[in-house]
Structure formats: structure tokens, C-alpha cells
Amino acid sequence: MQRIGASPSRIPVMNSTSVSRRQLLAGTAATAVIAGFPSLLLAQGNTAKLKIGLIGCGGRGTGAAEQALNADPNVVLWAVGDAFPESIQSSLNGLKSFGAKVDVPAERQFSGLDAYQKVLESGVDVVLLAAPPGFRPQHLRAAVEAGKHVFSEKPMAVDVAGVKSVMESAKLAKQKGVAIQHGYCWRFAPGVRELYGKITSGELGRVHSVYGTYMGSPPKPLQPGMTKPDGMADVEWQLRWWNNFEWTSGGPLLEQAVHTVDKIAWSMGDAAPIAAVANGGRAIRTDAGNVYDHYNIAYEYPGGVICHLGERQFPGCHTEVVDRIYCEKGTAVAPNTPMVLGPDGKRSWMYRAPAGMEQNMYQVCHNEFFASLRKGEIINTGEYMANSTMLGLLGREAAHTGQRVTWDQMWAAGQDHAPDTLKMGDSFAIAPVPVPGVHKLA
């Protein structure tokens, strides 16, 4: 199997068809450079103040803002936006320790489903995209078109149409000189980087197989019997409980275990898979949502390599997040205490953090992002982001359909979970829980 490299790289894709609702641009406009270049053109040694906008003020968004503010001495949080005003206040309260680096008066606090547009129009230079992932393609497209540098949390989409849109946004970003940094955080953990470098460089020989796990409890689950309150619209209720609905979260495989999916891609040198077979379902959940609570996936790769992923969100059960990469010359184990076990099962290498080196993977991500901007170097990981997200979708759809689904079939699909035009007060029926053998990949 041909390796493509360990750095954010490209999984070969077939020529894509129409991008449906998330089509970034059409016709000749797809290659045009629209609306000029980023609002702040950075160059070597530039120390101008960078204004940051936060879109999505939940826990991860607030964390991203904290890391961005720590990453550079001359940045300021300038504007924030969220679907709900109470999330904004909670986020700003959590950032009070940054003092004057948080300069977000009431007139730059925006709520509602159009808040992202107002943040982009507020004069920011960099935006942090951390709203529920169902909105990520739309927000990324708008940010790139507006010429803003972007940090995008994972996953980058929840359906095929969204992934194709992200791919098109990445192409436009290259034309406009706009940076896109990704939130697949384990790629920034120094110890995990060093271990995976041993795998992708060939130091450990050929990869025979992979088994990655992401086993935990469900975050903010709907409780059995919970229903939409009287007087609240479908869209608002589903957004307030977004983890429980596939159109907003992508389900647990995409929203959470996509980290393990991404590390499978990493261990395989970010090469294209052939296909996936999988199973999954709702063993524990009986709530009104439509996401599964467990998946078991086998990804087929060239050379007969099978990469397995086990994911579940079961309360009261054993929890673990472990990568096991079985190689010709040993077994790599990560992400906690990255190590190599020799053929005899004894540890032959273990990561030891150098003194003074930043170990927080979230912080490393933002440190590198802002340092690159200061140097005038434009990071663009958009294509890689889209491919790792599509790998998650491949496994999810193999489980949902009960079929062997190929990589090419995924890129040929037009799956589209929701229109971009939904309003907070709209009616929007909950899609049925996918039934293997019945559910079809659109």
C-alpha cells in the first residue's frame, strides 16, 4: 500500500458530483476569487493585533477561545455568536480571567441562527468555528468567502453534502490565501505525534491491523420520556439537545469517536480505504433522539489490512480510549502514555516529555496556528479535514445500511440531512432511527 505521509495530507477521492444544499459555488464562480483577500494580510514579523470571533459558545468553543487567547500576546476576543444568548454569557463568564483580551461589548454579542454572519461582519480577522457540526459546512463557507482565517472544530460535517462543501471551501481558501486549521486534537499531542511518526515512517515495519476504541458515556443525553415542551418549535428543541439528533451532531461516531477514526487514517498514512462493513444500533437508548449508541466497524485497506473501531456510549460500563496499531516490528499503543511493545510484549519505547515543551494538545494546535499566521504561512488542512470526516461517514453508513459500503460509493452519494434555511421557529420532524437492511445511502 502506498503511503502518503503523516502530515495532514490527501486521501484520493473520485470526482464528486453535485453538492446539493451545501454546494459552495457554481459554474465559473467555483474558480473565482471573491470579495478580495483576508482582512489582515500577515507577513513575516507582523505583530498587529488580531481580532478573534467565536462562533459556538459551548464548552469546546469556550476552550478554543481560551487556547487562542493564550497562543499569542496580541490577540483579542472581539465578537461572539451562538444560537442561544445564555450560552454567550456562560462563555464570557468563563473567560473573565483574560481581562482586556476579552473585548466583547453587548453590541458584539450575537444570538440566533444568523449569529455567525454577524460575527463575520464585525471586523474579526480569525474565527473559531465550534457550533454544532451540522452547521460547520455553512459556517466554513461563509468564513472563507468573507476572507477570515479559520479554526474549525471536528467533525467538519454530518453528511456527504457537507463534506463535499468543505472540500470546495478548502479549494477556495487556497485561492484567497485564507488559513484553515483543524480540530483533530490528537494530531497535536507531542507524544502521540512521535509515536505515529514511527508508524508512518516505516520504523515499525508494515501495519498489519489496527484496533481503536472510544468507549464512554453519552454526553447530555435526552432522558427516556422527555418530549418537546409545549410552545417550543422543533428546531429550537433539537438544537438545545443537539447531541441526540443526527442532523445536528452526526451521531456519536462523528461527534466524538471521529478522533479514533482520524487516528486510524493517520496510522494508514492517510491513504484511501477500500470499503467498510459495520454494525451498530441502540442497545441502551430509548429516548426521542435518533442517534445510535454503539458501532463496531471494520475498514478495509489495500494490502489486506483491516482496521477495527469499537465505539459505544453506555453508562455504567468500562470506559477507554485506546489505539492499538499492530505492526511488523511491534505494537504501538496510544494516546495515554504512548509506547511501543516489542514482539515479546515488553515495552521497547515510551514517550518522555522534554522539559519545558507544551504538552496540551489543544494549546499546541492554536500555538502553531497563530505562529504560522505571524510568519505569513498559510495553513490549509481543509481537504484533510473533509477526508477524515468522510471516513467516519463511511463507517456510520455501513452500520446504518447493513451493507458493505465502498469509498467511491460515499463520494458518489448525495446524502443531505437538513436544509440550510431552517429557522429557530420551524417545524422539523425527527428522522427515523436507521434500520440496517432498510436504510439506504442516498
SULRAZI-V48132 format. One record per residue. N is the residue number from 1. RES is the residue in three letters. BURIAL is + if it has 24 or more other C-alpha atoms within 12 Angstrom, else -. D_FIRST is the distance of its C-alpha to the first C-alpha in Angstrom with 1 decimal. Layout:
n | res | burial | d_first
N | RES | BURIAL | D_FIRST
N | RES | BURIAL | D_FIRST
This chain:
n | res | burial | d_first
1 | MET | - | 0.0
2 | GLN | - | 3.8
3 | ARG | + | 6.4
4 | ILE | - | 9.6
5 | GLY | + | 12.0
6 | ALA | + | 14.3
7 | SER | + | 17.2
8 | PRO | + | 18.1
9 | SER | + | 15.7
10 | ARG | + | 14.7
11 | ILE | + | 12.9
12 | PRO | + | 13.1
13 | VAL | + | 16.1
14 | MET | - | 18.1
15 | ASN | - | 21.6
16 | SER | + | 23.7
17 | THR | - | 27.1
18 | SER | + | 30.3
19 | VAL | + | 30.2
20 | SER | + | 33.4
21 | ARG | + | 35.6
22 | ARG | + | 33.2
23 | GLN | + | 32.8
24 | LEU | + | 33.1
25 | LEU | + | 34.8
26 | ALA | - | 35.7
27 | GLY | - | 36.1
28 | THR | - | 36.7
29 | ALA | - | 37.1
30 | ALA | - | 33.3
31 | THR | - | 33.2
32 | ALA | - | 36.5
33 | VAL | + | 37.1
34 | ILE | + | 39.6
35 | ALA | - | 42.2
36 | GLY | - | 41.6
37 | PHE | + | 39.6
38 | PRO | + | 39.4
39 | SER | + | 42.8
40 | LEU | + | 42.3
41 | LEU | + | 40.7
42 | LEU | + | 39.6
43 | ALA | - | 39.5
44 | GLN | - | 39.3
45 | GLY | - | 42.0
46 | ASN | - | 42.9
47 | THR | - | 44.7
48 | ALA | - | 46.1
49 | LYS | + | 46.3
50 | LEU | + | 43.4
51 | LYS | + | 44.4
52 | ILE | + | 42.0
53 | GLY | + | 42.1
54 | LEU | + | 40.9
55 | ILE | + | 40.0
56 | GLY | + | 39.9
57 | CYS | + | 42.2
58 | GLY | + | 40.9
59 | GLY | + | 39.8
60 | ARG | + | 36.4
61 | GLY | + | 38.0
62 | THR | + | 40.8
63 | GLY | + | 38.3
64 | ALA | + | 36.4
65 | ALA | + | 39.9
66 | GLU | + | 40.8
67 | GLN | + | 37.7
68 | ALA | + | 38.2
69 | LEU | + | 41.8
70 | ASN | + | 40.9
71 | ALA | + | 38.3
72 | ASP | + | 40.8
73 | PRO | - | 44.5
74 | ASN | - | 45.5
75 | VAL | + | 44.2
76 | VAL | + | 46.1
77 | LEU | + | 45.4
78 | TRP | + | 47.2
79 | ALA | + | 46.7
80 | VAL | + | 45.3
81 | GLY | + | 44.8
82 | ASP | + | 44.2
83 | ALA | + | 45.1
84 | PHE | + | 47.8
85 | PRO | - | 50.4
86 | GLU | - | 50.6
87 | SER | + | 46.9
88 | ILE | + | 47.8
89 | GLN | + | 50.7
90 | SER | - | 48.7
91 | SER | + | 46.0
92 | LEU | + | 48.6
93 | ASN | - | 50.5
94 | GLY | - | 47.4
95 | LEU | + | 47.1
96 | LYS | - | 50.8
97 | SER | - | 50.1
98 | PHE | - | 48.7
99 | GLY | - | 52.2
100 | ALA | - | 52.5
101 | LYS | + | 48.7
102 | VAL | + | 49.0
103 | ASP | + | 51.2
104 | VAL | + | 51.0
105 | PRO | - | 54.4
106 | ALA | - | 55.1
107 | GLU | - | 54.8
108 | ARG | + | 51.1
109 | GLN | + | 50.3
110 | PHE | + | 49.1
111 | SER | + | 48.6
112 | GLY | + | 47.7
113 | LEU | + | 44.7
114 | ASP | + | 45.5
115 | ALA | + | 45.5
116 | TYR | + | 42.2
117 | GLN | + | 43.9
118 | LYS | + | 46.9
119 | VAL | + | 44.8
120 | LEU | + | 43.0
121 | GLU | + | 46.5
122 | SER | + | 48.0
123 | GLY | + | 47.0
124 | VAL | + | 43.9
125 | ASP | + | 41.3
126 | VAL | + | 38.5
127 | VAL | + | 37.8
128 | LEU | + | 36.2
129 | LEU | + | 34.9
130 | ALA | + | 35.4
131 | ALA | + | 37.1
132 | PRO | + | 35.7
133 | PRO | + | 32.3
134 | GLY | + | 33.6
135 | PHE | + | 35.3
136 | ARG | + | 32.5
137 | PRO | + | 31.5
138 | GLN | + | 35.2
139 | HIS | + | 35.9
140 | LEU | + | 33.0
141 | ARG | + | 34.0
142 | ALA | + | 37.6
143 | ALA | + | 36.8
144 | VAL | + | 34.7
145 | GLU | + | 37.4
146 | ALA | + | 40.0
147 | GLY | + | 38.3
148 | LYS | + | 37.7
149 | HIS | + | 35.0
150 | VAL | + | 33.2
151 | PHE | + | 31.9
152 | SER | + | 30.4
153 | GLU | + | 30.1
154 | LYS | + | 27.4
155 | PRO | + | 26.6
156 | MET | + | 27.0
157 | ALA | + | 28.0
158 | VAL | + | 28.8
159 | ASP | + | 28.0
160 | VAL | + | 26.0
161 | ALA | + | 28.8
162 | GLY | + | 28.8
163 | VAL | + | 25.1
164 | LYS | + | 25.6
165 | SER | + | 28.7
166 | VAL | + | 27.0
167 | MET | + | 24.5
168 | GLU | + | 27.6
169 | SER | + | 29.4
170 | ALA | + | 26.7
171 | LYS | + | 27.0
172 | LEU | + | 30.8
173 | ALA | + | 30.6
174 | LYS | + | 29.0
175 | GLN | + | 31.8
176 | LYS | + | 34.5
177 | GLY | + | 33.3
178 | VAL | + | 33.0
179 | ALA | + | 31.0
180 | ILE | + | 28.9
181 | GLN | + | 28.0
182 | HIS | + | 26.2
183 | GLY | + | 27.3
184 | TYR | + | 24.2
185 | CYS | + | 26.3
186 | TRP | + | 24.1
187 | ARG | + | 22.1
188 | PHE | + | 25.4
189 | ALA | + | 26.4
190 | PRO | + | 26.6
191 | GLY | + | 25.7
192 | VAL | + | 22.8
193 | ARG | + | 21.5
194 | GLU | + | 21.9
195 | LEU | + | 20.2
196 | TYR | + | 17.1
197 | GLY | + | 17.2
198 | LYS | + | 16.8
199 | ILE | + | 13.7
200 | THR | + | 11.9
201 | SER | - | 13.4
202 | GLY | + | 12.0
203 | GLU | - | 15.6
204 | LEU | + | 15.2
205 | GLY | - | 12.4
206 | ARG | + | 9.4
207 | VAL | + | 9.9
208 | HIS | + | 11.4
209 | SER | + | 13.0
210 | VAL | + | 15.0
211 | TYR | + | 18.6
212 | GLY | + | 20.3
213 | THR | + | 24.0
214 | TYR | + | 26.5
215 | MET | + | 29.8
216 | GLY | + | 33.0
217 | SER | + | 36.1
218 | PRO | + | 36.6
219 | PRO | - | 37.7
220 | LYS | - | 41.0
221 | PRO | + | 40.9
222 | LEU | + | 43.6
223 | GLN | - | 46.0
224 | PRO | - | 46.9
225 | GLY | - | 49.8
226 | MET | - | 49.3
227 | THR | - | 50.0
228 | LYS | + | 50.4
229 | PRO | - | 53.7
230 | ASP | - | 56.5
231 | GLY | - | 56.6
232 | MET | - | 53.0
233 | ALA | - | 50.8
234 | ASP | + | 47.5
235 | VAL | + | 45.4
236 | GLU | + | 47.1
237 | TRP | + | 46.8
238 | GLN | + | 43.2
239 | LEU | + | 42.5
240 | ARG | + | 44.5
241 | TRP | + | 42.3
242 | TRP | + | 39.1
243 | ASN | + | 36.8
244 | ASN | + | 38.0
245 | PHE | + | 37.1
246 | GLU | + | 33.9
247 | TRP | + | 34.9
248 | THR | + | 35.7
249 | SER | + | 33.1
250 | GLY | + | 30.2
251 | GLY | + | 31.0
252 | PRO | + | 30.0
253 | LEU | + | 26.3
254 | LEU | + | 26.3
255 | GLU | + | 29.2
256 | GLN | + | 28.5
257 | ALA | + | 25.4
258 | VAL | + | 23.2
259 | HIS | + | 23.0
260 | THR | + | 21.0
261 | VAL | + | 18.9
262 | ASP | + | 18.3
263 | LYS | + | 17.4
264 | ILE | + | 14.8
265 | ALA | + | 13.2
266 | TRP | + | 13.9
267 | SER | + | 12.4
268 | MET | + | 9.0
269 | GLY | + | 9.5
270 | ASP | + | 11.1
271 | ALA | + | 8.3
272 | ALA | + | 9.8
273 | PRO | + | 10.4
274 | ILE | + | 11.5
275 | ALA | + | 14.8
276 | ALA | + | 17.1
277 | VAL | + | 20.1
278 | ALA | + | 22.7
279 | ASN | + | 26.4
280 | GLY | + | 28.9
281 | GLY | + | 32.5
282 | ARG | + | 35.7
283 | ALA | - | 36.8
284 | ILE | - | 39.1
285 | ARG | + | 39.8
286 | THR | - | 42.8
287 | ASP | + | 43.5
288 | ALA | + | 43.8
289 | GLY | + | 40.3
290 | ASN | + | 37.5
291 | VAL | + | 34.4
292 | TYR | + | 32.8
293 | ASP | + | 33.1
294 | HIS | + | 30.1
295 | TYR | + | 26.5
296 | ASN | + | 24.1
297 | ILE | + | 20.6
298 | ALA | + | 17.5
299 | TYR | + | 14.5
300 | GLU | + | 11.9
301 | TYR | + | 8.2
302 | PRO | - | 5.6
303 | GLY | - | 5.8
304 | GLY | - | 9.3
305 | VAL | + | 9.2
306 | ILE | + | 12.5
307 | CYS | + | 14.0
308 | HIS | + | 17.7
309 | LEU | + | 20.4
310 | GLY | + | 24.1
311 | GLU | + | 26.6
312 | ARG | + | 30.3
313 | GLN | + | 33.5
314 | PHE | + | 36.2
315 | PRO | - | 39.3
316 | GLY | - | 40.6
317 | CYS | - | 37.4
318 | HIS | - | 35.1
319 | THR | - | 33.1
320 | GLU | - | 29.9
321 | VAL | + | 27.0
322 | VAL | + | 24.5
323 | ASP | + | 20.8
324 | ARG | + | 19.5
325 | ILE | + | 16.0
326 | TYR | + | 15.7
327 | CYS | + | 14.0
328 | GLU | - | 14.4
329 | LYS | - | 17.3
330 | GLY | + | 18.9
331 | THR | + | 19.1
332 | ALA | + | 19.2
333 | VAL | + | 22.0
334 | ALA | + | 23.1
335 | PRO | + | 24.8
336 | ASN | - | 28.2
337 | THR | + | 28.6
338 | PRO | + | 25.0
339 | MET | + | 24.5
340 | VAL | + | 22.4
341 | LEU | + | 23.6
342 | GLY | - | 23.2
343 | PRO | - | 22.6
344 | ASP | - | 26.4
345 | GLY | - | 26.3
346 | LYS | - | 28.3
347 | ARG | - | 27.5
348 | SER | - | 26.2
349 | TRP | - | 25.9
350 | MET | + | 27.4
351 | TYR | + | 27.7
352 | ARG | - | 31.2
353 | ALA | - | 32.2
354 | PRO | - | 33.9
355 | ALA | - | 37.5
356 | GLY | - | 38.2
357 | MET | - | 34.7
358 | GLU | - | 34.3
359 | GLN | + | 32.4
360 | ASN | + | 33.0
361 | MET | + | 29.7
362 | TYR | + | 31.7
363 | GLN | + | 33.8
364 | VAL | + | 31.1
365 | CYS | + | 29.6
366 | HIS | + | 32.9
367 | ASN | + | 33.9
368 | GLU | + | 30.9
369 | PHE | + | 31.5
370 | PHE | + | 35.2
371 | ALA | + | 34.8
372 | SER | + | 32.5
373 | LEU | + | 35.1
374 | ARG | + | 37.8
375 | LYS | - | 35.9
376 | GLY | - | 35.5
377 | GLU | + | 31.7
378 | ILE | + | 30.4
379 | ILE | + | 27.5
380 | ASN | + | 25.7
381 | THR | + | 23.1
382 | GLY | + | 24.1
383 | GLU | + | 20.9
384 | TYR | + | 18.9
385 | MET | + | 21.7
386 | ALA | + | 21.6
387 | ASN | + | 18.0
388 | SER | + | 18.3
389 | THR | + | 21.5
390 | MET | + | 20.1
391 | LEU | + | 17.6
392 | GLY | + | 20.8
393 | LEU | + | 22.5
394 | LEU | + | 19.9
395 | GLY | + | 20.6
396 | ARG | + | 24.3
397 | GLU | + | 24.7
398 | ALA | + | 23.0
399 | ALA | + | 25.7
400 | HIS | + | 28.5
401 | THR | + | 28.0
402 | GLY | + | 27.2
403 | GLN | + | 24.7
404 | ARG | + | 21.0
405 | VAL | + | 20.2
406 | THR | + | 17.2
407 | TRP | + | 15.9
408 | ASP | + | 17.6
409 | GLN | + | 20.8
410 | MET | + | 21.0
411 | TRP | + | 21.0
412 | ALA | + | 23.6
413 | ALA | + | 25.8
414 | GLY | + | 29.0
415 | GLN | + | 29.6
416 | ASP | + | 32.3
417 | HIS | + | 34.2
418 | ALA | + | 37.2
419 | PRO | + | 39.1
420 | ASP | + | 39.3
421 | THR | - | 43.0
422 | LEU | + | 43.9
423 | LYS | - | 47.0
424 | MET | - | 47.9
425 | GLY | - | 50.8
426 | ASP | - | 48.9
427 | SER | - | 48.6
428 | PHE | + | 45.0
429 | ALA | - | 44.5
430 | ILE | + | 42.0
431 | ALA | - | 39.2
432 | PRO | - | 39.1
433 | VAL | + | 36.7
434 | PRO | + | 33.8
435 | VAL | + | 34.3
436 | PRO | + | 31.3
437 | GLY | - | 32.0
438 | VAL | - | 34.3
439 | HIS | - | 32.5
440 | LYS | - | 30.7
441 | LEU | + | 28.0
442 | ALA | - | 30.2
